[in-house]
Amino acid sequence: MEETCVIELVRGLDSMLDHMRADYAKWSKLGDDPNGTRARMTEEYSASLRYYMGKKYVKVTDGSSVKAFVVACEDDKKFAYGDILKPAGWKTPARNFRRGNVLDRTFDRVRWTGAL
């Protein structure tokens, strides 16, 4: 796999995490926050988002749960490189249909809770 493909994948993953952080911030502003609890929780959530590169998939987590998987190989029989998949469990994605693509920056089915 070319280095430029990996760089684009990482940029797309960073954009997806930024989208998830913005969605969480929007959700957390739905009510009053007199003691700053929601602001602190927003900071904690934002800091907890991580992704881990694997052979076939990139796993996106918030530390305690898997939020999404992203296809990281070009020889998948069903999905394209960069496709976002919903998690079926801690180690496997749901392979029914894609929820977007990090290379296209299509995050319409991605929320702070993960891929829908």
N, C-alpha and C positions, 0 to 999 in steps of 0.2 A: 504494500500500500504506500502510496506516495506521501511524503511529508506534508505537502500542501493540503491533501485530503484530511489528514489528521488535524492540521491547524484549523481548517474550516469547521471540522466537527467540534473542536474545543470552543471555538467562537460561538457556534450555534448552541452548545450546551450552556455556556455562560449567559447567552441571551435568554434561554429557557429559564435558568435560575433567576435571572433578573425579573422575568415575567412573573414567576411564582412569588417572588418577594413583593412585587408591586401588588399582586392580587391579595396577598395576605394583609398588606398595609391598608388596602382599600376595605377589606372585610373587617379589619379591626377598628376602623373609624366609624362603624355603624352606630355607636352609642357614646355616652359620656365616658371620660377617663379621668376622674378627679384626682386619683392618687398615682397616676402614671403606670399602672399595671399593664395596660395594653401596649404602651410604648415600649416597656421593658420586654414584654412577650414578643413584640415585633422584632426587636433587636436579637433576641435569642433564636427565634425561628430563622431569621436571615443568616445568622452565623452558623446554624446547624446544617444548612443545605450543602451537600457534597455529592460528587460523582466519582465512581470507581470504574476504571477501564478494565474490561475483560476481553477474551478472545472474540466473542460474538456480539456481546452487548456491553453497554455502559449502564451501570446501575446508579440511579439517582435516589439519594436517601436524605432524610432529615435527622439522621442519627438513630432514631428508634423505629422507623418504618421505611419501606421502599415506596417511593412516589412514582417512579416510572423506569422503564428500560428504553434505551436507544440502540438501534441496530448499528453495530460498529464493524460490520464485515460487508464486503461487496458481493459475496457469493450466496446470500440468503435466497432460497427458492421462492419465497412469498413476499418479502419486504425489501424496500430500497435502503441504501446506506443513509443513515440519519433519521429513519422513521422512528416515531415515538410510540411505544407500546405500554399498555396498562400492565401493572404487575399482577400475576396470578398467585404469587407467593414471594417469599424472601429471595429465592434463587431463580425463579422462572417468570418470563413474561406471558401475558395472555396473547396468543397468536391469532386472534380472530380478525381484527382489523386495526389499522394504524390510527393513532390519535393526532397526528400532525407530523412535521418533519423539522428538525433543528436547522438543516441547511436552508430550507425555504423560509424559516422563521414563522411557520404556521402553528400557532399555539392556541387556536380557538377551542380545543378540547383539553387544555391543560389549566388547572387551577392550583392554588396553593396546597390543596389536598392531594395533588398528583394528577396523573393522566386519567381522564374520565372515559 
